[in-house]
């Protein structure tokens, strides 16, 4: 019986590559979570501050509505002054909550970056000299700098934007429905096309970012070899 040595079909090869890449991403996120969960209390506090930030943001238009209704109803100047004072207090509180949310979430991402950078350096310190002869120095430098910076941006501004946007939609859409169901549906009608466009752009940006990171490693290695040749 002869062994089948025919090359795999292109479609199967592409599917296998996509599956292995998704599996690699899942494992990488799992390893990243082991570092991130050490700072989960700081993230939790930041998320609570985000809730309060969105609550104060949503309250401002309601105070404006109260003031407009008060003017139409002929309320006294004292009533309008009280509404204005409440708006100032709520806006001030919202500014404090917003600052605290960014401080804690951003610094949690920086703490994870520091842990990863320290772990990476310790691991490099244990490797033999033969390893560095087979690896590009520029690629290692790129992983220690720009790659870890991308992780910090993911765990800092990235998580903040995801959570903040989710909270904003969960609170804003019901309020919009209470005002006008028809206008809310018209507003949301453009979202499917927008999501498809953003998904395409995200895929393009991901591929280009990977190519840029590889080029950065090659460039760093070339610069290191050039400078080493000057000595």
Secondary structure by P-SEA (a helix, b strand, c coil): cccccccccaaaaaaaaaaaaaaaaaaaaaaaaaaaaaaaaaaaaaaaaaaaaaaaaaaaaaaaaaaaaaaaacccaaaaaaaaaaaaaaaaaaaaaaaaaaaaaaaaaaaaaaaaaaaaaaaaaaccaaaaaaccaaaaaaaacaaaaaaaaaaaaaaaaaaaaaaaaacaaaaaaaacaaaaaaaacaaaaaaaaaaaaaaaaaaaaaaaaaaaaaaaaaaaaaaaaac
